[in-house]
Amino acid sequence: MTGKSFYPLALLLLFSWALAQDGKALYGQHCAACHGPEAKGIPGAIPPLAGNPRVQDEAYVLKVVREGLSGPLEVGGMSYSGVMPPMSQVSEAQARAIAQYLKGLSGAQAEARAPAPQVQGDPALGRALYLGERPLQNGGAPCQACHTVAGVGFLGGGSMGKDLTDAAKRLGGEAGLAALLQNPAFPVMREAYRGKPLTEAEAAAVAAFLAQVSNEVPRPFSSYLGRFLVAGLVVLGVLLLYQAILWQLRPKSLAERIQSQLRR
């Protein structure tokens, strides 16, 4: 090998190494919270990336990072049906670096592991945690501050987050929900619970509650229309009562005073 051909090759190898190192840091920043520091995922909830043949297709990885992905899919003989949100905050160059890093993990074969024993969640406790009737151990905000669930709470809850009525069906069932609650994949939720994570028992309880809700048929009157109709009637009643009190306290006219004297 001549000196002239050696230097471009060395520069290319150095660039590839730098890109892989950058990709590792970016993976740790954007992906490790869900897929794990070693990219092994969570059995039955979040698919592994190490040893996953799909990561060899760079175009596929770029599309998933930038546009998200929803199941069902199968990796290493195990099925996954969750949802990965798009990460629009990751630039195309950063996504490409992550893809290059994941390619380097191809030697780490995905282990066909059985799902770890799941902590049994208590739906009643999950409901109390969701509504904020029982505070979260690490001081996080209750789910109802941002989300709503059909039939839970008079006005449902917050509107900043997505409706969670069918969350268990969309996000990998009870096991998938518990995993996502402990390792939030959504940027706003990740920031809201930074330094205030749910414990394993709390995540299991809230997941059990949401799984129970998703299997129940919402009562017709628990719809938004029914709730706002009742709220409107209550407000109308209060206004009528207020008007009646003001009418009784108003200054009486001369005719009314004369009539009052004549009745005596």
Secondary structure, DSSP 8 states (H G I E B T S, - for coil): --HHHHHHHHHHHHHHHHHHHHHHHHHHHHTHHHH-TTS--BTTTB---TT-GGGG-HHHHHHHHHH-EES-EEETTEEE--EE---TTS-HHHHHHHHHHHHTTTTS--------------HHHHHHHHHTSS--TT----GGGT-B-TTSSSS-B-SSS---TTHHHHTTHHHHHHHHHHS--SHHHHHHTTT----HHHHHHHHHHHHHHHHS---GGGSHHHHHHHHHHHHHHHHHHHHHHHHHHS---HHHHHHHHHH-
